[in-house]
Amino acid sequence: MAQDPYKYFRIEARELTEQLARNALDLEKSGQPAGIVARLLRLSHTLKGAARVVKQREIADAAHTIEDVLSPHRDSTTNVPRGSVDALLELIDRISALTAALAPAVDQTAAIPKQEEPASEETFRTMRADMADMDALLDGLAEVHSQLAGVRQVAQSLDRVRQVTILLSEQIAAPRGRAGLQANAGVTLALIAPMAEELQELTGGLERTLTGGVEQIDREIRQTRDIAERLRLLPVGTVFDSLERTARDSARALGKRVAFETSGKDVRLDAHVLGILQGALVQLVRNAIAHGIESEPERWAAAKPPEGIIRVEVFRRGERAVFVCRDDGRGIDMDGIRLIVQRKGMLNADAQKLGPNELLGLLFKGGISTSGAITEMSGRGVGLDVVRETAERLGGNVRVETEAGRGTMVELTVPVSLSSLDALIVEAAGVRAALPLDRVRRTLRNAPEEVARTPAGESILYENKAIPFVDLGHYLAQGERDLSIARMRSAVVMQIDGTLTAVGVDRLLGIENVVLRTLPGLAPADPIVAGASLDAEGNPQIVLDAEGLAARARHGKAGKREQPVRRLPILIIDDSPTTRMLEQSILEAAGYETDVATSAEDALQKVRGRTYGLFLVDVEMPGMDGFTFVERTRADPELRKIPAILVTSRNSPEDLRRGKDVGAYGYIVKEEFDQMVLLDRIRKAMG
């Protein structure tokens, strides 16, 4: 395979051109351009030198021309003319194109040609990691390496312990017979005593060294794991520069004035998802400028500022990422869409009867455009179709809201398997949980009597206003929540969708950056749970959904609190430890409480002291078999109400018939074991 001589230059050139483009856009907005000009000159000079090293004269010449454009403004105290910024951006685009052309050609002789991937996705995968994260990762690995040196010293000390132990054994074994032992007892004890003392000191020192070293290594490995996980993710802000450039170029091409605003740049998402979404976001921005933002005379006539506003917001909603593009333009022409639908004959029904939501939904099917002419950016009716396809590709959805004369909002929501967020760690009912920090507005202390109960739900006073209140411990408690002890608790005031909600917790534990994971399908969760992260010990820790908490607070019950439905535990009866552990892990992952018995006799003892919701019984066991156990429980007036499912390797028709005859609810053959089938039967059996 031929080597790629420009591999590292392309990475460096891409980084430098991105910085050049970002600073060029800042140059247009800044009233004090001198510092930005100096930065641009340094970047272009670096790029010029790198290009000359790899003998790319065209790129070097373009970088040199950037220096020529910037030099007159080195000491300028006034805004750089727009024409100069335009020239800079054109040169930067030329450098980007020349750099992309240096990519190695695809091997046409390969048996299976590699499908060309979108440039945006490739860019995200080759993007360099954040240097602060990389430094922290390297520091963590270095610390682990130094701690391992201490563990190696422990290994040397262990060799000395082994030698002393051998000497002790030899001294004890040296006397021959009882008489010899008595005769040499004094001498033997005199030799053994200092050895035992040395052994005690060695083992004590080893214990202290090992404990401290292992704990330190454990902490460093956990931190390194967290950093490595974050390195898989990219901040959403990496796409904002290209979106701002899109907004500027589109507005310039259409003779409009636009201010581009963003929020949520620190939200981190999987690079693959971000790469796919970039094209849809670019289309949303172009669409907003082409169809939404009015011309300057139109905005003056509508009593609007001459400069339109495009705002892109990114935030998390549970286990989904939400991208919102808003504009303050004219809104979508609903009558125009209705007319186009009728003219194109896209529906048999009378288009006049279609409501706003149905009409807006038609925009995403393609073929509809309210633009009066075909241009580079509009007129073919494919813009929002691209957004729809992106949402479908990622398993997400699109929503549109519009108001005549006020603007349009397009919301693109996609599921993400992994994302990073700053979180407030709290404890309620003995359970640790994470609240999204970007939704937290304030924390305060409140006493139980400060919670007001009304028919509309619970509330507390905050800044002289009643806001909904939800006690988190009530939903996280494993049993009934004991609120009989009147004491001060903490409340976290969160802002969700423009409204405030207070969440009651027992303790505030601190702020951490957590990596949010979606829950597996076998672990159904309450709507207030967005997903899980791993705590410092590597145990799952729930991450709460702000919207779910707000909805729970709005629809909460007043007066006596409604306790969650509790399922009775399942008794697993099997003599095989492996089978017991497998079944126990499956059931507990699905949210069931379990108990185990190693035999049918042991199970009959357990059922006398505890109530169960279901028996999961092996057939072949020493002593009483599973058939007999089920037969015994069916004959008992109290136990006969508890369903039993037999799990066995015996699958003959006679065995299946006997299981049915003794009263088993279900019969599962181990060779055909399917955990989904098992859970489905358990759910049906337990109602």
Secondary structure, DSSP 8 states (H G I E B T S, - for coil): ----TTHHHHHHHHHHHHHHHHHHHHHHH-S--HHHHHHHHHHHHHHHHHHHHTT-HHHHHHHHHHHHHHGGGTT--S---HHHHHHHHHHHHHHHHHHHTTS----TTSSS------HHHHHHHH----HHHHHHHHHHHHHHHHHHHHHHHHHHHHHHHHHHHHHHHHHHH-S-HHHHHHHTHHHHHHHHHHHHHHHHHHHHHHHHHHHHHHHHHHHHHHHHHHHHHHHTEEETHHHHHHHHHHHHHHHHHHT--EEEEEE-TT-EEEHHHHHHHHHHHHHHHHHIIIIIS--HHHHHHTT--SSEEEEEEEEEETTEEEEEEEE-SS---HHHHHHHHHHHT--SS-GGG--HHHHHHHHTTSS----SS--SSSSSS-HHHHHHHHHHHTT-EEEEEEETTTEEEEEEEEE-SEEEEEEEEEEETTEEEEEEGGGEEEEEEE-GGG-EEETTEEEEEETTEEEEEEEHHHHH-SS-----S---EEEEEEEETTEEEEEEESEEEEEEEEEEE---TTS---TTEEEEEE-TTS-EEEEE-HHHHHHHHHT---SS---------EEEE-S-HHHHHHHHHHHHHTT--EEEESSHHHHHHHTTTS--SEEEEES--SSS-HHHHHHHHHHSTTGGGS-EEEEES---HHHHHHHHHHT-SEEEEGGG--HHHHHHHHHHHT-
